[in-house]
Amino acid sequence: MLNRYDVFMKLSGNRHPEILREDKISLDGNEVNYTLKRSYRARYARLEIRSAGGLIVTIPRRYRLEDVHTFLQQKSRWILKALTRHSLTLPDLNREEMASGDTVPYLGRNIKVVVQTGSDKYIQPSMLGDCLLISKPKRDVSSGQLLENWYRHQAATIFKQKAEEISGRLGIRFNRLSIRGQKTRWGSCSRLGTISLNWRLMMVPEPVIDYVIIHELSHIKEMNHSSKFWQLVALHCPEWQEHRRWLRDHLL
């Protein structure tokens, strides 16, 4: 028997989505796991990609369960693209020791690492096709530290080029660019016009990097997060919300 609270929840539709099952489906030859939920608030079937939970499929109350697989097949292109984008993981280089065959993210794609040991001197890591060659010297230094140094070196060059190009396009001048290793921020802007960017942005897709730069440059005109600030960001980066969600899904 339903009590008064249960009746109220049922009539108002104020219920959290319930998990119906965990299942899998083959999409264009790729096996995709998903969690199926039913929501009493939802009006349409919807899809969501979460870093921890993968693909979440939410259906409204009267949606037929036998139609779920057809719906997923129809949305297969979006699902596979979204899962690829969210499969990127940002490694903690202070804890990880790289080995040949490992992959690391670089500008939104994964590249293979080739580690050579026993060198007598330090050699800057270098790209060789789609591989990153790391020559590890005999002295006690982690390949993770060598990789971080390489990321920082790449960031100093690439971020400067991007910031100068975007600054000219926006008509917003900055004072200088600083490459940092903030623990909780992707970027920042000082009142003196100094833009600071996290070297870990070298791991993320380039459109997301461009969004962060536009975000920080916009702070030179609007040193806040007011509606006027977001209007300025949207003017120069219409897909800013998608890029912002990407960064939230890949927290530092």
C-alpha positions as CSV (number, residue, x, y, z in Angstrom):
1,M,0.0,0.0,0.0
2,L,1.3,3.5,-0.9
3,N,1.6,6.0,1.9
4,R,0.8,9.7,1.5
5,Y,4.4,10.5,0.6
6,D,4.6,7.8,-2.1
7,V,1.4,9.0,-3.6
8,F,2.7,12.6,-3.7
9,M,5.9,11.5,-5.3
10,K,4.1,9.5,-7.9
11,L,1.6,12.2,-8.8
12,S,4.1,15.0,-8.9
13,G,6.7,13.0,-10.9
14,N,9.3,14.2,-8.5
15,R,11.4,11.0,-8.5
16,H,15.0,10.3,-9.3
17,P,15.7,8.3,-12.4
18,E,15.6,4.5,-11.6
19,I,18.2,2.2,-13.0
20,L,16.5,-0.5,-15.1
21,R,19.5,-2.5,-16.2
22,E,23.0,-2.5,-17.4
23,D,23.4,-3.8,-21.0
24,K,25.5,-3.8,-24.1
25,I,25.0,-3.3,-27.8
26,S,27.1,-3.6,-31.0
27,L,27.3,-0.3,-32.9
28,D,29.2,-0.5,-36.2
29,G,31.2,-3.4,-34.9
30,N,32.0,-1.7,-31.5
31,E,30.7,-3.3,-28.3
32,V,29.2,-0.5,-26.2
33,N,28.1,-0.9,-22.6
34,Y,25.4,1.3,-21.3
35,T,23.2,1.9,-18.2
36,L,19.4,2.2,-18.9
37,K,17.4,4.5,-16.6
38,R,13.8,5.5,-16.5
39,S,12.8,9.0,-15.5
40,Y,9.4,10.2,-14.6
41,R,10.4,13.8,-15.5
42,A,11.8,13.0,-19.0
43,R,9.7,13.7,-22.0
44,Y,12.0,12.2,-24.6
45,A,14.7,9.5,-24.6
46,R,18.1,11.1,-24.1
47,L,21.8,10.1,-24.1
48,E,24.6,11.2,-21.8
49,I,28.3,10.3,-21.6
50,R,29.9,10.4,-18.1
51,S,33.6,9.8,-17.5
52,A,32.8,7.4,-14.6
53,G,29.6,5.7,-15.8
54,G,30.1,5.7,-19.6
55,L,26.9,5.8,-21.7
56,I,23.7,6.6,-19.8
57,V,20.4,6.1,-21.6
58,T,17.4,7.7,-20.0
59,I,13.9,7.0,-21.2
60,P,10.5,8.5,-20.2
61,R,7.9,6.6,-18.3
62,R,5.9,5.3,-21.2
63,Y,8.9,4.5,-23.5
64,R,8.8,0.8,-24.7
65,L,11.9,-1.1,-23.7
66,E,12.0,-3.0,-27.0
67,D,12.6,0.3,-28.8
68,V,15.8,1.1,-26.9
69,H,18.2,-0.8,-29.2
70,T,16.6,0.8,-32.3
71,F,17.1,4.2,-30.7
72,L,20.7,3.4,-30.0
73,Q,21.4,2.2,-33.5
74,Q,19.9,5.4,-34.9
75,K,22.2,7.5,-32.6
76,S,25.3,5.2,-33.2
77,R,27.4,7.8,-34.9
78,W,26.9,10.4,-32.1
79,I,27.5,7.7,-29.4
80,L,30.8,6.4,-30.9
81,K,32.1,9.9,-31.5
82,A,31.2,11.0,-27.9
83,L,32.7,7.9,-26.3
84,T,36.0,8.4,-28.3
85,R,36.1,12.0,-27.1
86,H,35.5,11.0,-23.4
87,S,37.9,8.0,-23.5
88,L,40.9,10.4,-23.2
89,T,42.4,10.1,-19.7
90,L,44.8,12.6,-18.2
91,P,47.6,10.7,-16.5
92,D,49.3,11.7,-13.3
93,L,52.9,11.9,-14.5
94,N,54.2,12.1,-11.0
95,R,52.9,8.6,-10.2
96,E,53.2,6.9,-13.6
97,E,56.3,5.4,-15.1
98,M,56.0,5.2,-18.9
99,A,56.9,2.1,-20.8
100,S,57.1,1.3,-24.5
101,G,53.6,0.6,-25.9
102,D,51.9,2.9,-23.4
103,T,49.8,5.7,-24.8
104,V,49.6,9.4,-23.7
105,P,47.2,12.1,-24.7
106,Y,48.5,14.8,-27.0
107,L,46.2,17.6,-28.4
108,G,43.1,15.4,-28.0
109,R,44.5,12.1,-29.5
110,N,46.4,9.2,-28.0
111,I,50.0,8.7,-29.1
112,K,52.2,5.7,-28.4
113,V,55.3,6.0,-26.3
114,V,58.6,4.4,-27.2
115,V,61.1,4.4,-24.2
116,Q,64.8,3.9,-24.8
117,T,67.0,3.4,-21.7
118,G,70.7,3.6,-21.0
119,S,71.5,6.9,-22.6
120,D,74.5,8.8,-21.1
121,K,72.9,12.2,-21.5
122,Y,69.5,13.8,-21.5
123,I,67.8,14.0,-24.9
124,Q,64.6,15.9,-25.4
125,P,61.6,13.6,-26.2
126,S,60.6,13.9,-29.8
127,M,57.7,13.0,-32.1
128,L,58.4,10.3,-34.7
129,G,55.3,9.9,-36.8
130,D,52.5,9.0,-34.4
131,C,54.9,7.9,-31.6
132,L,56.7,9.8,-28.9
133,L,60.3,8.8,-28.4
134,I,61.6,9.2,-24.8
135,S,65.3,8.5,-24.2
136,K,65.8,7.9,-20.5
137,P,69.2,8.6,-19.2
138,K,71.0,6.2,-16.8
139,R,70.7,8.6,-13.8
140,D,67.6,8.3,-11.6
141,V,64.9,10.3,-13.5
142,S,61.4,9.1,-14.2
143,S,60.0,8.9,-17.7
144,G,57.0,10.7,-16.3
145,Q,59.1,13.7,-15.4
146,L,60.7,13.7,-18.9
147,L,57.3,13.6,-20.4
148,E,56.1,16.5,-18.3
149,N,59.1,18.6,-19.3
150,W,58.3,17.8,-23.0
151,Y,54.7,18.9,-22.5
152,R,55.8,22.1,-20.9
153,H,58.2,22.8,-23.8
154,Q,55.5,22.1,-26.3
155,A,53.0,24.3,-24.4
156,A,55.4,27.3,-24.4
157,T,55.5,27.3,-28.2
158,I,52.0,26.2,-29.2
159,F,50.1,28.2,-26.6
160,K,52.0,31.3,-27.5
161,Q,51.2,30.9,-31.2
162,K,47.5,30.3,-30.4
163,A,47.2,33.2,-27.9
164,E,48.7,35.6,-30.3
165,E,46.5,34.5,-33.2
166,I,43.3,34.5,-31.1
167,S,44.2,37.8,-29.4
168,G,44.6,39.4,-32.8
169,R,41.3,38.0,-34.0
170,L,39.4,39.2,-30.9
171,G,41.1,42.5,-30.8
172,I,42.0,41.9,-27.1
173,R,45.7,42.4,-26.2
174,F,47.4,40.6,-23.4
175,N,50.6,41.5,-21.5
176,R,52.4,38.2,-21.4
177,L,51.8,34.4,-21.3
178,S,52.8,32.1,-18.5
179,I,52.9,28.3,-18.6
180,R,52.1,26.9,-15.1
181,G,51.1,23.7,-13.5
182,Q,48.1,24.7,-11.4
183,K,46.5,21.8,-9.5
184,T,42.9,23.0,-9.8
185,R,42.8,25.4,-12.7
186,W,43.1,25.2,-16.5
187,G,43.9,28.8,-16.8
188,S,43.8,32.3,-15.2
189,C,44.1,36.0,-16.0
190,S,45.5,38.7,-13.8
191,R,44.4,42.3,-13.7
192,L,47.8,43.2,-15.4
193,G,46.8,41.2,-18.4
194,T,49.0,38.2,-17.8
195,I,47.5,34.9,-19.1
196,S,48.4,31.7,-17.3
197,L,47.7,28.4,-19.0
198,N,48.1,24.9,-17.5
199,W,50.6,22.8,-19.4
200,R,48.2,19.9,-19.1
201,L,46.1,21.5,-21.7
202,M,48.6,20.0,-24.2
203,M,46.6,16.8,-23.5
204,V,43.2,18.1,-24.5
205,P,41.6,18.6,-28.0
206,E,42.6,21.8,-29.7
207,P,39.1,23.4,-29.8
208,V,39.1,23.1,-26.0
209,I,42.4,24.8,-25.7
210,D,41.1,27.6,-27.9
211,Y,38.1,28.0,-25.6
212,V,40.3,28.3,-22.5
213,I,42.4,31.0,-24.3
214,I,39.2,32.9,-25.4
215,H,37.9,32.5,-21.8
216,E,41.0,34.1,-20.3
217,L,41.3,36.8,-22.9
218,S,37.7,37.8,-22.3
219,H,38.6,38.4,-18.6
220,I,40.8,41.2,-19.7
221,K,37.6,43.1,-20.7
222,E,35.3,41.5,-18.1
223,M,37.1,40.5,-14.9
224,N,34.2,38.5,-13.7
225,H,31.8,35.7,-14.8
226,S,28.8,38.0,-15.4
227,S,26.3,37.5,-18.2
228,K,28.2,40.2,-20.2
229,F,31.4,38.1,-19.9
230,W,29.7,34.9,-21.1
231,Q,28.1,36.8,-24.0
232,L,31.6,37.9,-25.0
233,V,32.9,34.3,-24.8
234,A,29.9,33.0,-26.8
235,L,30.5,35.7,-29.5
236,H,34.0,34.3,-30.2
237,C,33.3,30.6,-29.2
238,P,29.7,29.5,-29.9
239,E,30.4,26.0,-28.7
240,W,31.9,27.1,-25.4
241,Q,29.4,25.1,-23.3
242,E,30.4,21.9,-24.9
243,H,34.1,22.6,-24.3
244,R,33.4,23.7,-20.7
245,R,31.6,20.3,-20.2
246,W,34.6,18.5,-21.5
247,L,36.9,20.2,-19.0
248,R,34.4,19.4,-16.2
249,D,34.4,15.7,-17.2
250,H,38.2,15.7,-17.1
251,L,38.9,17.3,-13.8
252,L,42.5,17.9,-12.8
